[in-house]
Amino acid sequence: MRTILIILFSIIQIPCVLEGWLSYILNCLIKMLSRIIFLLAIVSFIWWPLDMFCGICWASCESIKLKLQGIDIDFSEALVLYVQHYPQL
């Protein structure tokens, strides 16, 4: 039963990571274009709530998965693991 739950939470995490990489690419483009037109940087706030939701969803799933494996991890530590997927801008 534990294995099935871990697999289920891992499947839930996949779209969150994909959205994170898509957001990273879009943020790089916006950062590059905002050097030309500063007001274009406001566009990045459109998908910011989705980024936050995906980060919380991924960290929650990771925290639950590790607790199912017997590893005690805080939610804040799981958020750090999520952020480590992506390079710094």
N, CA, C and O atoms as a printed pandas DataFrame, in Angstrom:
     atom_number atom_name residue_name chain_id  residue_number  x_coord  y_coord  z_coord
0              1         N          MET        A               1    0.825   -1.198    0.000
1              2        CA          MET        A               1    0.000    0.000    0.000
2              3         C          MET        A               1    0.868    1.261    0.000
3              4         O          MET        A               1    0.567    2.236   -0.689
4              5         N          ARG        A               2    1.968    1.224    0.797
5              6        CA          ARG        A               2    2.867    2.374    0.842
6              7         C          ARG        A               2    3.462    2.680   -0.524
7              8         O          ARG        A               2    3.543    3.837   -0.937
8              9         N          THR        A               3    3.873    1.634   -1.212
9             10        CA          THR        A               3    4.487    1.812   -2.527
10            11         C          THR        A               3    3.519    2.455   -3.503
11            12         O          THR        A               3    3.907    3.322   -4.286
12            13         N          ILE        A               4    2.275    2.041   -3.464
13            14        CA          ILE        A               4    1.262    2.619   -4.356
14            15         C          ILE        A               4    1.061    4.099   -4.046
15            16         O          ILE        A               4    0.947    4.914   -4.961
16            17         N          LEU        A               5    1.017    4.449   -2.773
17            18        CA          LEU        A               5    0.863    5.856   -2.391
18            19         C          LEU        A               5    2.070    6.689   -2.825
19            20         O          LEU        A               5    1.915    7.815   -3.298
20            21         N          ILE        A               6    3.263    6.136   -2.663
21            22        CA          ILE        A               6    4.474    6.856   -3.070
22            23         C          ILE        A               6    4.475    7.083   -4.576
23            24         O          ILE        A               6    4.828    8.167   -5.040
24            25         N          ILE        A               7    4.087    6.078   -5.332
25            26        CA          ILE        A               7    4.004    6.224   -6.793
26            27         C          ILE        A               7    2.952    7.260   -7.165
27            28         O          ILE        A               7    3.174    8.072   -8.063
28            29         N          LEU        A               8    1.821    7.241   -6.490
29            30        CA          LEU        A               8    0.757    8.211   -6.760
30            31         C          LEU        A               8    1.230    9.640   -6.489
31            32         O          LEU        A               8    0.992   10.537   -7.297
32            33         N          PHE        A               9    1.900    9.854   -5.355
33            34        CA          PHE        A               9    2.410   11.192   -5.044
34            35         C          PHE        A               9    3.498   11.617   -6.028
35            36         O          PHE        A               9    3.610   12.798   -6.357
36            37         N          SER        A              10    4.303   10.660   -6.500
37            38        CA          SER        A              10    5.329   10.983   -7.498
38            39         C          SER        A              10    4.699   11.416   -8.816
39            40         O          SER        A              10    5.199   12.326   -9.478
40            41         N          ILE        A              11    3.614   10.771   -9.194
41            42        CA          ILE        A              11    2.909   11.145  -10.427
42            43         C          ILE        A              11    2.299   12.536  -10.288
43            44         O          ILE        A              11    2.290   13.311  -11.245
44            45         N          ILE        A              12    1.794   12.851   -9.107
45            46        CA          ILE        A              12    1.230   14.185   -8.869
46            47         C          ILE        A              12    2.323   15.250   -8.975
47            48         O          ILE        A              12    2.051   16.373   -9.399
48            49         N          GLN        A              13    3.553   14.908   -8.596
49            50        CA          GLN        A              13    4.649   15.872   -8.613
50            51         C          GLN        A              13    5.143   16.203  -10.023
51            52         O          GLN        A              13    5.701   17.280  -10.231
52            53         N          ILE        A              14    4.958   15.327  -10.975
53            54        CA          ILE        A              14    5.493   15.536  -12.326
54            55         C          ILE        A              14    4.996   16.834  -12.960
55            56         O          ILE        A              14    5.821   17.610  -13.442
56            57         N          PRO        A              15    3.679   17.111  -12.987
57            58        CA          PRO        A              15    3.246   18.384  -13.594
58            59         C          PRO        A              15    3.791   19.608  -12.861
59            60         O          PRO        A              15    4.000   20.655  -13.472
60            61         N          CYS        A              16    4.018   19.481  -11.566
61            62        CA          CYS        A              16    4.565   20.617  -10.801
62            63         C          CYS        A              16    5.983   20.940  -11.250
63            64         O          CYS        A              16    6.339   22.110  -11.395
64            65         N          VAL        A              17    6.790   19.912  -11.469
65            66        CA          VAL        A              17    8.160   20.136  -11.927
66            67         C          VAL        A              17    8.157   20.674  -13.355
67            68         O          VAL        A              17    8.931   21.574  -13.680
68            69         N          LEU        A              18    7.298   20.134  -14.203
69            70        CA          LEU        A              18    7.211   20.637  -15.580
70            71         C          LEU        A              18    6.788   22.100  -15.603
71            72         O          LEU        A              18    7.335   22.892  -16.371
72            73         N          GLU        A              19    5.824   22.461  -14.774
73            74        CA          GLU        A              19    5.389   23.856  -14.705
74            75         C          GLU        A              19    6.515   24.735  -14.188
75            76         O          GLU        A              19    6.676   25.869  -14.641
76            77         N          GLY        A              20    7.284   24.230  -13.259
77            78        CA          GLY        A              20    8.408   24.989  -12.725
78            79         C          GLY        A              20    9.461   25.289  -13.781
79            80         O          GLY        A              20    9.982   26.402  -13.845
80            81         N          TRP        A              21    9.776   24.287  -14.617
81            82        CA          TRP        A              21   10.747   24.525  -15.691
82            83         C          TRP        A              21   10.183   25.461  -16.748
83            84         O          TRP        A              21   10.911   26.304  -17.273
84            85         N          LEU        A              22    8.914   25.330  -17.065
85            86        CA          LEU        A              22    8.288   26.252  -18.018
86            87         C          LEU        A              22    8.327   27.675  -17.473
87            88         O          LEU        A              22    8.623   28.617  -18.207
88            89         N          SER        A              23    8.036   27.824  -16.224
89            90        CA          SER        A              23    8.075   29.133  -15.582
90            91         C          SER        A              23    9.496   29.686  -15.565
91            92         O          SER        A              23    9.697   30.882  -15.773
92            93         N          TYR        A              24   10.476   28.829  -15.321
93            94        CA          TYR        A              24   11.870   29.269  -15.325
94            95         C          TYR        A              24   12.253   29.814  -16.702
95            96         O          TYR        A              24   12.882   30.867  -16.805
96            97         N          ILE        A              25   11.876   29.099  -17.747
97            98        CA          ILE        A              25   12.181   29.546  -19.116
98            99         C          ILE        A              25   11.478   30.865  -19.418
99           100         O          ILE        A              25   12.081   31.777  -19.985
100          101         N          LEU        A              26   10.208   30.968  -19.042
101          102        CA          LEU        A              26    9.475   32.212  -19.272
102          103         C          LEU        A              26   10.081   33.370  -18.479
103          104         O          LEU        A              26   10.157   34.491  -18.982
104          105         N          ASN        A              27   10.508   33.109  -17.253
105          106        CA          ASN        A              27   11.146   34.161  -16.457
106          107         C          ASN        A              27   12.458   34.617  -17.085
107          108         O          ASN        A              27   12.779   35.805  -17.051
108          109         N          CYS        A              28   13.220   33.686  -17.658
109          110        CA          CYS        A              28   14.455   34.071  -18.355
110          111         C          CYS        A              28   14.145   34.973  -19.545
111          112         O          CYS        A              28   14.829   35.971  -19.770
112          113         N          LEU        A              29   13.105   34.616  -20.309
113          114        CA          LEU        A              29   12.713   35.448  -21.454
114          115         C          LEU        A              29   12.243   36.823  -21.008
115          116         O          LEU        A              29   12.615   37.838  -21.597
116          117         N          ILE        A              30   11.428   36.849  -19.971
117          118        CA          ILE        A              30   10.916   38.127  -19.461
118          119         C          ILE        A              30   12.067   38.983  -18.932
119          120         O          ILE        A              30   12.093   40.196  -19.143
120          121         N          LYS        A              31   13.007   38.354  -18.251
121          122        CA          LYS        A              31   14.151   39.100  -17.718
122          123         C          LYS        A              31   14.961   39.720  -18.853
123          124         O          LYS        A              31   15.408   40.863  -18.754
124          125         N          MET        A              32   15.144   38.962  -19.924
125          126        CA          MET        A              32   15.890   39.463  -21.068
126          127         C          MET        A              32   15.130   40.597  -21.763
127          128         O          MET        A              32   15.719   41.619  -22.116
128          129         N          LEU        A              33   13.826   40.412  -21.956
129          130        CA          LEU        A              33   13.027   41.426  -22.644
130          131         C          LEU        A              33   12.767   42.657  -21.780
131          132         O          LEU        A              33   12.569   43.752  -22.306
132          133         N          SER        A              34   12.765   42.485  -20.468
133          134        CA          SER        A              34   12.481   43.632  -19.599
134          135         C          SER        A              34   13.640   44.622  -19.566
135          136         O          SER        A              34   13.475   45.756  -19.118
136          137         N          ARG        A              35   14.799   44.205  -20.032
137          138        CA          ARG        A              35   15.901   45.160  -20.158
138          139         C          ARG        A              35   15.592   46.185  -21.244
139          140         O          ARG        A              35   16.079   47.315  -21.202
140          141         N          ILE        A              36   14.778   45.779  -22.215
141          142        CA          ILE        A              36   14.390   46.679  -23.301
142          143         C          ILE        A              36   13.145   47.469  -22.906
143          144         O          ILE        A              36   13.116   48.696  -22.997
144          145         N          ILE        A              37   12.126   46.746  -22.471
145          146        CA          ILE        A              37   10.856   47.368  -22.073
146          147         C          ILE        A              37   10.590   46.976  -20.620
147          148         O          ILE        A              37   10.199   45.843  -20.342
148          149         N          PHE        A              38   10.800   47.908  -19.701
149          150        CA          PHE        A              38   10.709   47.600  -18.270
150          151         C          PHE        A              38    9.318   47.129  -17.860
151          152         O          PHE        A              38    9.200   46.225  -17.033
152          153         N          LEU        A              39    8.274   47.712  -18.411
153          154        CA          LEU        A              39    6.908   47.357  -17.997
154          155         C          LEU        A              39    6.543   45.919  -18.350
155          156         O          LEU        A              39    5.576   45.376  -17.816
156          157         N          LEU        A              40    7.302   45.305  -19.234
157          158        CA          LEU        A              40    7.045   43.912  -19.601
158          159         C          LEU        A              40    7.294   42.967  -18.419
159          160         O          LEU        A              40    6.779   41.849  -18.399
160          161         N          ALA        A              41    8.079   43.413  -17.442
161          162        CA          ALA        A              41    8.370   42.576  -16.271
162          163         C          ALA        A              41    7.119   42.297  -15.447
163          164         O          ALA        A              41    7.080   41.319  -14.700
164          165         N          ILE        A              42    6.110   43.130  -15.570
165          166        CA          ILE        A              42    4.858   42.937  -14.828
166          167         C          ILE        A              42    4.165   41.642  -15.259
167          168         O          ILE        A              42    3.408   41.055  -14.485
168          169         N          VAL        A              43    4.422   41.199  -16.483
169          170        CA          VAL        A              43    3.796   39.979  -17.005
170          171         C          VAL        A              43    4.154   38.766  -16.150
171          172         O          VAL        A              43    3.362   37.830  -16.044
172          173         N          SER        A              44    5.334   38.774  -15.540
173          174        CA          SER        A              44    5.744   37.612  -14.747
174          175         C          SER        A              44    4.833   37.386  -13.543
175          176         O          SER        A              44    4.796   36.276  -13.011
176          177         N          PHE        A              45    4.103   38.402  -13.100
177          178        CA          PHE        A              45    3.181   38.232  -11.970
178          179         C          PHE        A              45    1.933   37.444  -12.356
179          180         O          PHE        A              45    1.176   37.021  -11.482
180          181         N          ILE        A              46    1.712   37.246  -13.641
181          182        CA          ILE        A              46    0.531   36.499  -14.085
182          183         C          ILE        A              46    0.627   35.044  -13.642
183          184         O          ILE        A              46   -0.348   34.491  -13.133
184          185         N          TRP        A              47    1.781   34.418  -13.827
185          186        CA          TRP        A              47    1.889   33.005  -13.463
186          187         C          TRP        A              47    2.519   32.788  -12.089
187          188         O          TRP        A              47    2.748   31.644  -11.697
188          189         N          TRP        A              48    2.801   33.854  -11.354
189          190        CA          TRP        A              48    3.381   33.717  -10.020
190          191         C          TRP        A              48    2.496   32.900   -9.069
191          192         O          TRP        A              48    3.023   32.036   -8.367
192          193         N          PRO        A              49    1.164   33.134   -9.013
193          194        CA          PRO        A              49    0.336   32.300   -8.118
194          195         C          PRO        A              49    0.380   30.814   -8.485
195          196         O          PRO        A              49    0.349   29.955   -7.603
196          197         N          LEU        A              50    0.452   30.511   -9.779
197          198        CA          LEU        A              50    0.552   29.115  -10.205
198          199         C          LEU        A              50    1.883   28.514   -9.748
199          200         O          LEU        A              50    1.930   27.354   -9.339
200          201         N          ASP        A              51    2.954   29.290   -9.815
201          202        CA          ASP        A              51    4.252   28.826   -9.310
202          203         C          ASP        A              51    4.178   28.486   -7.827
203          204         O          ASP        A              51    4.679   27.450   -7.389
204          205         N          MET        A              52    3.554   29.360   -7.070
205          206        CA          MET        A              52    3.455   29.138   -5.627
206          207         C          MET        A              52    2.611   27.900   -5.324
207          208         O          MET        A              52    2.957   27.107   -4.448
208          209         N          PHE        A              53    1.510   27.739   -6.046
209          210        CA          PHE        A              53    0.651   26.568   -5.852
210          211         C          PHE        A              53    1.408   25.284   -6.176
211          212         O          PHE        A              53    1.337   24.312   -5.423
212          213         N          CYS        A              54    2.133   25.278   -7.293
213          214        CA          CYS        A              54    2.881   24.076   -7.676
214          215         C          CYS        A              54    3.999   23.773   -6.679
215          216         O          CYS        A              54    4.264   22.609   -6.379
216          217         N          GLY        A              55    4.645   24.803   -6.172
217          218        CA          GLY        A              55    5.686   24.588   -5.170
218          219         C          GLY        A              55    5.130   23.977   -3.897
219          220         O          GLY        A              55    5.724   23.061   -3.328
220          221         N          ILE        A              56    3.994   24.486   -3.453
221          222        CA          ILE        A              56    3.353   23.953   -2.243
222          223         C          ILE        A              56    2.876   22.524   -2.476
223          224         O          ILE        A              56    3.031   21.665   -1.607
224          225         N          CYS        A              57    2.303   22.271   -3.637
225          226        CA          CYS        A              57    1.819   20.923   -3.973
226          227         C          CYS        A              57    2.987   19.931   -4.008
227          228         O          CYS        A              57    2.897   18.846   -3.433
228          229         N          TRP        A              58    4.090   20.303   -4.685
229          230        CA          TRP        A              58    5.240   19.416   -4.786
230          231         C          TRP        A              58    5.838   19.141   -3.409
231          232         O          TRP        A              58    6.132   17.995   -3.070
232          233         N          ALA        A              59    6.014   20.194   -2.626
233          234        CA          ALA        A              59    6.619   20.035   -1.301
234          235         C          ALA        A              59    5.730   19.188   -0.387
235          236         O          ALA        A              59    6.235   18.386    0.399
236          237         N          SER        A              60    4.419   19.362   -0.487
237          238        CA          SER        A              60    3.500   18.545    0.320
238          239         C          SER        A              60    3.619   17.075   -0.053
239          240         O          SER        A              60    3.706   16.211    0.819
240          241         N          CYS        A              61    3.622   16.795   -1.353
241          242        CA          CYS        A              61    3.746   15.405   -1.806
242          243         C          CYS        A              61    5.083   14.812   -1.373
243          244         O          CYS        A              61    5.140   13.663   -0.936
244          245         N          GLU        A              62    6.159   15.589   -1.492
245          246        CA          GLU        A              62    7.483   15.096   -1.105
246          247         C          GLU        A              62    7.549   14.826    0.393
247          248         O          GLU        A              62    8.121   13.826    0.826
248          249         N          SER        A              63    6.972   15.707    1.167
249          250        CA          SER        A              63    6.956   15.531    2.617
250          251         C          SER        A              63    6.194   14.263    3.001
251          252         O          SER        A              63    6.647   13.492    3.847
252          253         N          ILE        A              64    5.050   14.055    2.384
253          254        CA          ILE        A              64    4.249   12.857    2.671
254          255         C          ILE        A              64    4.981   11.601    2.219
255          256         O          ILE        A              64    4.994   10.600    2.936
256          257         N          LYS        A              65    5.595   11.643    1.028
257          258        CA          LYS        A              65    6.336   10.487    0.523
258          259         C          LYS        A              65    7.466   10.094    1.470
259          260         O          LYS        A              65    7.649    8.916    1.774
260          261         N          LEU        A              66    8.214   11.082    1.931
261          262        CA          LEU        A              66    9.334   10.775    2.822
262          263         C          LEU        A              66    8.852   10.285    4.181
263          264         O          LEU        A              66    9.502    9.439    4.795
264          265         N          LYS        A              67    7.728   10.801    4.660
265          266        CA          LYS        A              67    7.169   10.303    5.926
266          267         C          LYS        A              67    6.692    8.859    5.774
267          268         O          LYS        A              67    6.800    8.067    6.710
268          269         N          LEU        A              68    6.164    8.518    4.595
269          270        CA          LEU        A              68    5.771    7.129    4.345
270          271         C          LEU        A              68    6.985    6.204    4.334
271          272         O          LEU        A              68    6.872    5.025    4.668
272          273         N          GLN        A              69    8.141    6.735    3.951
273          274        CA          GLN        A              69    9.370    5.943    3.931
274          275         C          GLN        A              69   10.068    5.927    5.287
275          276         O          GLN        A              69   11.094    5.269    5.455
276          277         N          GLY        A              70    9.510    6.650    6.250
277          278        CA          GLY        A              70   10.078    6.658    7.586
278          279         C          GLY        A              70   11.112    7.749    7.812
279          280         O          GLY        A              70   11.807    7.743    8.827
280          281         N          ILE        A              71   11.219    8.684    6.879
281          282        CA          ILE        A              71   12.161    9.799    7.012
282          283         C          ILE        A              71   11.375   11.018    7.467
283          284         O          ILE        A              71   10.439   11.454    6.796
284          285         N          ASP        A              72   11.763   11.562    8.611
285          286        CA          ASP        A              72   11.053   12.727    9.147
286          287         C          ASP        A              72   11.628   13.996    8.518
287          288         O          ASP        A              72   12.812   14.292    8.679
288          289         N          ILE        A              73   10.795   14.736    7.811
289          290        CA          ILE        A              73   11.224   15.953    7.124
290          291         C          ILE        A              73   10.174   17.033    7.351
291          292         O          ILE        A              73    8.972   16.767    7.318
292          293         N          ASP        A              74   10.644   18.245    7.581
293          294        CA          ASP        A              74    9.732   19.380    7.729
294          295         C          ASP        A              74    9.271   19.850    6.359
295          296         O          ASP        A              74    9.907   19.574    5.342
296          297         N          PHE        A              75    8.155   20.563    6.354
297          298        CA          PHE        A              75    7.641   21.124    5.106
298          299         C          PHE        A              75    8.630   22.133    4.524
299          300         O          PHE        A              75    8.801   22.202    3.306
300          301         N          SER        A              76    9.275   22.907    5.379
301          302        CA          SER        A              76   10.240   23.903    4.888
302          303         C          SER        A              76   11.437   23.227    4.220
303          304         O          SER        A              76   11.976   23.756    3.247
304          305         N          GLU        A              77   11.853   22.083    4.719
305          306        CA          GLU        A              77   12.939   21.331    4.087
306          307         C          GLU        A              77   12.500   20.785    2.735
307          308         O          GLU        A              77   13.297   20.725    1.799
308          309         N          ALA        A              78   11.239   20.388    2.630
309          310        CA          ALA        A              78   10.714   19.911    1.352
310          311         C          ALA        A              78   10.661   21.052    0.338
311          312         O          ALA        A              78   10.910   20.834   -0.847
312          313         N          LEU        A              79   10.340   22.257    0.788
313          314        CA          LEU        A              79   10.355   23.414   -0.115
314          315         C          LEU        A              79   11.765   23.706   -0.618
315          316         O          LEU        A              79   11.945   24.080   -1.777
316          317         N          VAL        A              80   12.758   23.537    0.240
317          318        CA          VAL        A              80   14.147   23.727   -0.185
318          319         C          VAL        A              80   14.507   22.698   -1.254
319          320         O          VAL        A              80   15.194   23.030   -2.220
320          321         N          LEU        A              81   14.058   21.467   -1.096
321          322        CA          LEU        A              81   14.303   20.440   -2.113
322          323         C          LEU        A              81   13.667   20.818   -3.445
323          324         O          LEU        A              81   14.246   20.572   -4.503
324          325         N          TYR        A              82   12.475   21.416   -3.398
325          326        CA          TYR        A              82   11.797   21.842   -4.627
326          327         C          TYR        A              82   12.585   22.942   -5.330
327          328         O          TYR        A              82   12.751   22.911   -6.550
328          329         N          VAL        A              83   13.063   23.902   -4.567
329          330        CA          VAL        A              83   13.790   25.035   -5.149
330          331         C          VAL        A              83   15.113   24.573   -5.757
331          332         O          VAL        A              83   15.589   25.172   -6.721
332          333         N          GLN        A              84   15.705   23.528   -5.214
333          334        CA          GLN        A              84   16.986   23.039   -5.725
334          335         C          GLN        A              84   16.871   22.395   -7.104
335          336         O          GLN        A              84   17.893   22.097   -7.722
336          337         N          HIS        A              85   15.661   22.172   -7.599
337          338        CA          HIS        A              85   15.490   21.642   -8.952
338          339         C          HIS        A              85   15.916   22.640  -10.022
339          340         O          HIS        A              85   16.283   22.251  -11.131
340          341         N          TYR        A              86   15.866   23.917   -9.691
341          342        CA          TYR        A              86   16.002   24.969  -10.693
342          343         C          TYR        A              86   17.232   25.825  -10.431
343          344         O          TYR        A              86   17.573   26.091   -9.278
344          345         N          PRO        A              87   17.906   26.259  -11.508
345          346        CA          PRO        A              87   19.055   27.168  -11.335
346          347         C          PRO        A              87   18.606   28.553  -10.887
347          348         O          PRO        A              87   17.437   28.912  -11.034
348          349         N          GLN        A              88   19.533   29.323  -10.344
349          350        CA          GLN        A              88   19.236   30.692   -9.927
350          351         C          GLN        A              88   19.170   31.591  -11.158
351          352         O          GLN        A              88   19.942   31.427  -12.102
352          353         N          LEU        A              89   18.246   32.535  -11.135
353          354        CA          LEU        A              89   18.160   33.510  -12.235
354          355         C          LEU        A              89   19.164   34.610  -12.038
355          356         O          LEU        A              89   19.246   35.525  -12.857
